[in-house]
Amino acid sequence: MRRVVVTLSLLLGLTVLGTVGFHMVVGLNWLESLYQAVITLSTVGSRDVAVDDGDRIFVILYLMLGLGIFTFSAFSFGSWIVSAEFRVLWEKRQMQRRIDQLQGHSIICGQGRTGRTICQYLAERDRPFVVIDHNEERVSQLCQEHGWPFLVGDATDDDALREAGIERATALTTVLATDADNLYVVLSARMLNAKLQIIARAVDEKAIEKLERAGATRVVSPFRSGAMKMARFMLNPSIEDFIEIADTRGNNLELADVQVLPDSPYVGLRLMDIDLRSRGIMVIGIRRKDGERLMPPPGDAVLMAEDSLFVFGSADAVNSVVDGSYGSGMG
């Protein structure tokens, strides 16, 4: 940027010098002097305005000086433009390489207020994710500030989802401006990854059923969720305070959903026989593959592949289970 300012200053200074020179030496009026300075400096052409040797010497010197500075300016501008474009391409390439290395990450479609809140929540818990948003200025400024990986593009486009690594992702959240866009993202994401956990936002209550039929695992209505939470605050304020422990960073407590993988050492064991309690983790519920829920789970409940364990405990202990070989989930 400094080079551009210096180049523009040289061109402006030389134009002023030429205008004053043609006016004082050759005797042209100010407008004619400015015109003669510009066409001479830009090498477009020059009228023969010299009437004596002094005039000719001034025109020769100004033409030589102008030609040199104009050539330098053109080269500077060209190199600046090329370097800027190269830098943008290089940054995009580096970002794509970073995204290509992600495994088991989440994809956040939309970077409005809701999308930013989701990203902050995941970032605080060191969960990998990628942001997709069509607003280049908004998404690049916010994500570069926090060091979040991002893509500038249309989340409803299959190619954008593929670039975000949807085949390797475990979850996707779409919080675009309209229900129609969210519906399209859900359809595309479900076709590209049948096992993907898809959470969609519904602005209109009528869109909830459509999003679920399109393949959304969960559909969240902000208005309904907010109203229900306010009602719970009214009826059970202390319980809500306890539940919110899991939503506050720095309290060393975490609530998570741990998936029991087929190769997990927990498969076939009774709940009382596994080591979670000794590691500071309490299992408060089990959801079977067929949807059956055990809350609270009995100690003799046998764990099976693809069970979901709802666990609560210290953040380090919960994260060690979530990130380990026993399963994957998101607290």
C-alpha positions as CSV (number, residue, x, y, z in Angstrom):
1,M,0.0,0.0,0.0
2,R,2.9,2.3,0.7
3,R,4.2,1.8,-2.8
4,V,0.9,2.8,-4.2
5,V,0.8,6.0,-2.2
6,V,4.4,6.9,-3.2
7,T,3.6,6.3,-6.9
8,L,0.5,8.4,-6.8
9,S,2.4,11.2,-5.0
10,L,5.1,11.2,-7.7
11,L,2.5,11.3,-10.5
12,L,0.6,14.1,-8.9
13,G,3.8,16.1,-8.1
14,L,5.1,15.7,-11.6
15,T,1.7,16.9,-13.1
16,V,1.8,20.0,-10.9
17,L,5.4,20.6,-11.8
18,G,4.6,20.3,-15.5
19,T,1.5,22.6,-15.3
20,V,3.5,25.3,-13.5
21,G,6.4,24.8,-15.9
22,F,4.3,25.1,-19.1
23,H,2.6,28.2,-17.7
24,M,5.8,30.0,-16.5
25,V,8.3,28.9,-19.2
26,V,6.1,28.4,-22.3
27,G,3.5,31.0,-21.4
28,L,0.3,28.8,-21.8
29,N,-2.7,29.5,-19.6
30,W,-3.4,27.2,-16.7
31,L,-5.9,24.9,-18.4
32,E,-3.7,24.6,-21.5
33,S,-0.7,24.0,-19.2
34,L,-2.5,21.2,-17.3
35,Y,-3.6,19.6,-20.6
36,Q,-0.1,19.7,-22.0
37,A,1.4,18.3,-18.8
38,V,-1.0,15.4,-18.7
39,I,-0.7,14.3,-22.4
40,T,3.1,14.7,-22.2
41,L,3.4,12.7,-18.9
42,S,1.1,9.9,-20.1
43,T,3.1,9.7,-23.4
44,V,-0.2,10.0,-25.3
45,G,1.2,12.8,-27.4
46,S,2.5,16.4,-27.2
47,R,1.7,19.6,-29.1
48,D,4.6,21.6,-30.4
49,V,4.4,24.6,-28.0
50,A,8.1,25.4,-27.9
51,V,9.0,28.7,-29.5
52,D,12.7,29.1,-28.5
53,D,15.6,27.0,-27.2
54,G,14.6,27.4,-23.5
55,D,11.1,26.1,-24.2
56,R,12.5,23.2,-26.1
57,I,14.9,22.3,-23.3
58,F,12.1,22.3,-20.7
59,V,9.9,20.1,-22.9
60,I,12.7,17.6,-23.5
61,L,13.6,17.4,-19.8
62,Y,10.0,17.1,-18.7
63,L,9.3,14.5,-21.4
64,M,12.3,12.4,-20.3
65,L,11.4,12.7,-16.6
66,G,7.8,12.0,-17.3
67,L,8.5,9.0,-19.4
68,G,10.7,7.5,-16.6
69,I,8.3,8.1,-13.8
70,F,5.2,7.0,-15.8
71,T,7.0,3.7,-16.7
72,F,8.0,3.2,-13.1
73,S,4.4,4.0,-12.0
74,A,2.9,1.5,-14.5
75,F,5.3,-1.2,-13.4
76,S,4.6,-0.5,-9.7
77,F,0.8,-0.6,-10.2
78,G,1.0,-3.8,-12.2
79,S,3.3,-5.6,-9.7
80,W,1.0,-4.5,-6.9
81,I,-2.1,-5.8,-8.6
82,V,-0.4,-9.1,-9.5
83,S,1.0,-9.6,-6.0
84,A,-2.4,-8.8,-4.4
85,E,-4.2,-11.3,-6.6
86,F,-1.4,-13.9,-6.0
87,R,-1.8,-13.3,-2.2
88,V,-5.5,-13.9,-2.4
89,L,-5.1,-17.1,-4.4
90,W,-2.3,-18.2,-2.0
91,E,-4.5,-17.6,1.1
92,K,-7.4,-19.5,-0.5
93,R,-5.2,-22.4,-1.3
94,Q,-3.7,-22.5,2.2
95,M,-7.2,-22.3,3.7
96,Q,-8.4,-25.2,1.5
97,R,-5.4,-27.3,2.5
98,R,-6.3,-26.6,6.2
99,I,-9.9,-27.7,5.6
100,D,-8.8,-30.8,3.7
101,Q,-6.9,-32.0,6.8
102,L,-10.0,-31.9,9.0
103,Q,-11.7,-35.1,10.0
104,G,-14.9,-35.5,12.0
105,H,-15.5,-31.8,12.0
106,S,-18.7,-29.7,11.9
107,I,-19.9,-27.4,9.1
108,I,-21.6,-24.1,10.0
109,C,-23.7,-22.7,7.1
110,G,-24.4,-19.1,7.7
111,Q,-22.4,-16.5,9.7
112,G,-25.2,-14.3,11.2
113,R,-25.6,-13.8,14.9
114,T,-26.7,-17.4,15.5
115,G,-23.9,-18.8,13.4
116,R,-21.3,-16.7,15.2
117,T,-22.6,-17.9,18.6
118,I,-22.3,-21.6,17.4
119,C,-18.8,-21.0,16.2
120,Q,-17.7,-19.4,19.5
121,Y,-19.2,-22.3,21.4
122,L,-17.3,-24.9,19.3
123,A,-14.1,-22.9,19.4
124,E,-14.2,-22.6,23.2
125,R,-14.4,-26.4,23.3
126,D,-11.7,-26.9,20.7
127,R,-14.1,-28.6,18.3
128,P,-13.0,-28.5,14.6
129,F,-15.4,-26.8,12.2
130,V,-15.7,-24.9,8.9
131,V,-17.8,-21.9,8.2
132,I,-19.6,-21.3,4.8
133,D,-21.1,-17.9,4.0
134,H,-21.6,-16.0,0.8
135,N,-20.7,-12.6,2.3
136,E,-17.0,-12.4,1.7
137,E,-16.4,-9.3,3.7
138,R,-18.3,-10.5,6.8
139,V,-17.0,-14.0,6.9
140,S,-13.4,-13.3,6.1
141,Q,-13.2,-10.4,8.7
142,L,-14.8,-12.4,11.5
143,C,-13.1,-15.8,10.8
144,Q,-9.6,-14.4,10.2
145,E,-9.9,-12.4,13.4
146,H,-10.5,-15.6,15.4
147,G,-8.5,-18.0,13.2
148,W,-11.6,-20.0,12.1
149,P,-11.4,-22.0,8.8
150,F,-13.9,-20.7,6.3
151,L,-15.1,-20.8,2.7
152,V,-16.7,-18.0,0.8
153,G,-19.6,-19.5,-1.2
154,D,-23.2,-20.6,-1.4
155,A,-24.0,-23.3,1.2
156,T,-26.8,-24.5,-1.0
157,D,-24.3,-25.5,-3.7
158,D,-23.1,-29.1,-3.5
159,D,-19.6,-28.0,-4.6
160,A,-19.3,-25.7,-1.6
161,L,-20.3,-28.5,0.8
162,R,-17.8,-30.8,-0.8
163,E,-15.0,-28.2,-0.4
164,A,-16.0,-28.0,3.2
165,G,-15.3,-31.8,3.5
166,I,-18.9,-32.9,4.1
167,E,-18.0,-36.5,3.4
168,R,-15.6,-36.4,6.4
169,A,-17.8,-34.3,8.6
170,T,-19.9,-35.6,11.5
171,A,-22.3,-32.7,11.9
172,L,-23.8,-29.7,9.9
173,T,-25.8,-26.8,11.2
174,T,-27.6,-24.5,8.7
175,V,-28.8,-21.1,10.0
176,L,-29.3,-19.3,6.8
177,A,-31.7,-16.4,6.5
178,T,-34.7,-18.2,5.0
179,D,-36.3,-21.6,5.6
180,A,-36.1,-22.3,1.9
181,D,-32.3,-22.0,1.9
182,N,-32.1,-24.1,5.0
183,L,-34.3,-26.8,3.4
184,Y,-32.1,-26.8,0.3
185,V,-29.0,-27.2,2.4
186,V,-30.5,-30.1,4.4
187,L,-31.5,-31.9,1.2
188,S,-28.0,-31.5,-0.4
189,A,-26.2,-32.4,2.8
190,R,-28.3,-35.6,3.4
191,M,-27.6,-36.7,-0.2
192,L,-23.9,-36.2,0.2
193,N,-23.6,-37.8,3.6
194,A,-26.3,-40.2,4.8
195,K,-24.8,-40.5,8.3
196,L,-24.4,-36.8,8.9
197,Q,-25.9,-35.2,12.0
198,I,-27.9,-32.2,10.6
199,I,-29.3,-29.5,12.8
200,A,-31.4,-26.9,11.0
201,R,-33.0,-23.6,12.1
202,A,-36.7,-23.0,11.3
203,V,-38.0,-19.4,11.3
204,D,-41.5,-20.5,10.5
205,E,-43.2,-23.2,12.5
206,K,-44.7,-24.7,9.3
207,A,-41.2,-25.4,8.0
208,I,-40.2,-27.8,10.9
209,E,-42.0,-30.8,9.4
210,K,-40.6,-30.1,5.9
211,L,-37.0,-29.9,7.2
212,E,-37.4,-33.1,9.2
213,R,-38.7,-34.9,6.1
214,A,-35.9,-33.5,4.0
215,G,-33.4,-35.2,6.3
216,A,-32.7,-32.9,9.3
217,T,-31.8,-34.8,12.5
218,R,-33.0,-31.9,14.6
219,V,-34.9,-28.8,13.8
220,V,-34.7,-25.8,16.2
221,S,-37.2,-23.0,16.3
222,P,-35.6,-20.1,18.2
223,F,-38.9,-18.6,19.2
224,R,-40.3,-21.9,20.6
225,S,-37.0,-22.8,22.3
226,G,-36.7,-19.4,23.9
227,A,-40.3,-19.5,25.1
228,M,-39.9,-22.9,26.6
229,K,-36.7,-21.9,28.4
230,M,-38.4,-18.8,29.8
231,A,-41.2,-21.0,31.1
232,R,-38.7,-23.3,32.8
233,F,-37.1,-20.3,34.4
234,M,-40.4,-19.4,35.8
235,L,-41.2,-22.8,37.2
236,N,-37.7,-24.2,38.1
237,P,-35.1,-21.5,38.3
238,S,-32.7,-23.5,40.3
239,I,-32.8,-26.5,38.0
240,E,-32.1,-24.2,35.0
241,D,-29.1,-22.7,36.8
242,F,-27.8,-26.2,37.3
243,I,-28.3,-27.1,33.6
244,E,-26.6,-24.0,32.5
245,I,-23.4,-25.2,34.1
246,A,-22.7,-27.2,31.0
247,D,-23.0,-24.1,28.8
248,T,-20.4,-22.0,30.7
249,R,-16.8,-22.2,29.8
250,G,-14.3,-22.3,32.6
251,N,-16.5,-24.1,35.2
252,N,-14.7,-27.4,34.6
253,L,-18.0,-29.3,34.0
254,E,-19.3,-30.6,30.7
255,L,-22.4,-32.3,29.4
256,A,-21.9,-34.5,26.3
257,D,-23.4,-37.1,24.0
258,V,-20.9,-40.0,23.6
259,Q,-21.5,-42.4,20.7
260,V,-20.5,-46.0,21.4
261,L,-18.7,-47.2,18.3
262,P,-18.8,-50.8,17.1
263,D,-15.1,-51.4,18.0
264,S,-15.5,-49.8,21.5
265,P,-14.3,-51.8,24.5
266,Y,-17.5,-50.8,26.2
267,V,-19.7,-53.0,23.8
268,G,-21.1,-55.9,25.7
269,L,-20.3,-54.6,29.2
270,R,-22.7,-53.7,31.9
271,L,-22.9,-50.0,32.8
272,M,-21.7,-50.9,36.4
273,D,-18.6,-52.6,34.9
274,I,-17.2,-49.8,32.9
275,D,-14.7,-47.3,34.3
276,L,-16.5,-44.0,33.6
277,R,-17.5,-43.3,37.2
278,S,-13.9,-43.8,38.4
279,R,-12.8,-41.2,35.8
280,G,-15.2,-38.6,37.2
281,I,-18.0,-39.2,34.7
282,M,-21.6,-39.9,35.5
283,V,-23.9,-41.5,32.9
284,I,-27.3,-39.9,33.2
285,G,-29.0,-41.6,30.3
286,I,-28.7,-44.1,27.4
287,R,-30.4,-43.9,24.0
288,R,-30.5,-47.1,22.1
289,K,-30.1,-47.4,18.3
290,D,-33.9,-48.1,18.0
291,G,-34.8,-45.0,20.0
292,E,-35.4,-46.6,23.3
293,R,-34.3,-44.4,26.2
294,L,-33.1,-45.5,29.6
295,M,-33.2,-42.5,32.0
296,P,-31.8,-43.1,34.5
297,P,-30.1,-46.2,33.3
298,P,-29.9,-49.2,35.5
299,G,-26.5,-50.5,36.5
300,D,-27.0,-53.8,34.8
301,A,-27.9,-52.2,31.4
302,V,-25.6,-53.8,28.7
303,L,-24.0,-51.3,26.3
304,M,-24.5,-52.0,22.6
305,A,-22.9,-50.7,19.5
306,E,-24.3,-47.3,18.4
307,D,-25.7,-46.5,21.8
308,S,-25.6,-42.9,22.9
309,L,-24.4,-42.2,26.4
310,F,-25.5,-38.9,28.0
311,V,-22.6,-38.2,30.3
312,F,-21.9,-35.4,32.8
313,G,-18.6,-34.7,34.6
314,S,-15.4,-32.7,34.6
315,A,-14.5,-31.2,31.2
316,D,-11.1,-33.0,30.9
317,A,-12.7,-36.4,31.7
318,V,-15.6,-35.9,29.3
319,N,-13.4,-34.7,26.5
320,S,-11.0,-37.6,27.0
321,V,-13.9,-40.0,26.3
322,V,-15.4,-37.9,23.5
323,D,-12.0,-37.6,21.7
324,G,-10.9,-41.1,22.5
325,S,-11.6,-44.5,20.9
326,Y,-14.9,-45.0,22.8
327,G,-16.9,-42.7,20.6
328,S,-17.3,-39.2,19.3
329,G,-19.8,-36.5,20.2
330,M,-20.2,-32.9,20.9
331,G,-20.8,-31.4,24.3
